[in-house]
Amino acid sequence: MTSGVIQCVGDVTVSLDGAPLCSGVWTLVPVPEPFDITSADPVLLGQAFLVGFGLIATIAIAGWCCRTLLSMIR
């Protein structure tokens, strides 16, 4: 099932009864389907998790090293 939104190619005005009026042409623009977790690849999800974990671990280790170095200087 393909979903889409209606777009006005021109200016949109509202009539007295509340109906939208387009000075140009109404067109249907397709939009992507909503995200479905069942379509995700487990290998790619695992890699993304490891990259995120590695980034946070690197920052945490750098902070720990800086704290240790500063405490040794004091």
Secondary structure as GFF3:
##gff-version 3
##sequence-region A 1 74
A	DSSP	beta_strand	3	9	.	.	.	ID=ss1
A	DSSP	beta_strand	12	14	.	.	.	ID=ss2
A	DSSP	beta_strand	20	22	.	.	.	ID=ss3
A	DSSP	beta_strand	25	31	.	.	.	ID=ss4
A	DSSP	three_ten_helix	37	39	.	.	.	ID=ss5
A	DSSP	alpha_helix	42	73	.	.	.	ID=ss6
###
